[in-house]
């Protein structure tokens, strides 16, 4: 259960660097894949990100689970640490996309805002989530 929770949490909340020609943003993996729905070269780049990041997240989840199974960390403590870390990632204003990320202006959104903006952009403004 800890392995699955860690993997799913990382997939949903970890700010992944999204590379096209330059860094296109720090976004959660589902948002990168959602932007890939535009097709073409963006789809190809997004699928590469999906494969690479999913593999990395799987290895991290296995590593966390191995530490718990080896008895080095209690399962409750590891679960709580993973949950708190993922919650902190989700509410931190560390996500964003666009050119010139080094300026810092674009990295000012939490995970909810990024998911909502990506959904609106892909669906043409239709939303099931209230603003």
DAVEN-V308614 format. One line per field, one symbol per residue. ss: DSSP state (~ for helix, > for strand, _ for the rest). psi: psi as a letter, one per 20 degrees, with the letter a starting at -180 (. if undefined). burial: # if it has 16 or more other ideal C-beta (glycine too) atoms within 10 Angstrom, else .. A space follows every 50 residues. Layout:
ss->???
psi->???
burial->???
This chain:
ss->_~~~~~~~~~~~~__>>>>___>>>>>_~~~~~~~~___~~~~~~~~~~~ ~~~~~~~~~~~~~~~~~~~_____~~~~~~~~~~~~~~~~~___>>>___ ~~~_____>_~~~~~~~~~~~~~________
psi->hgggggggggghipnppopehapiroqqghhghghiihabhhggghhggg gghhgghggghhgghhhghijhpqhgggggggggghghhhiqmjqrrrql hhhihhmkqrgghgggggghghjkipqipq.
burial->.##.###.########.#.....#############........##..## ..#...#...#..##..#.........##..#...#..##...####... #....##.###..###.##............
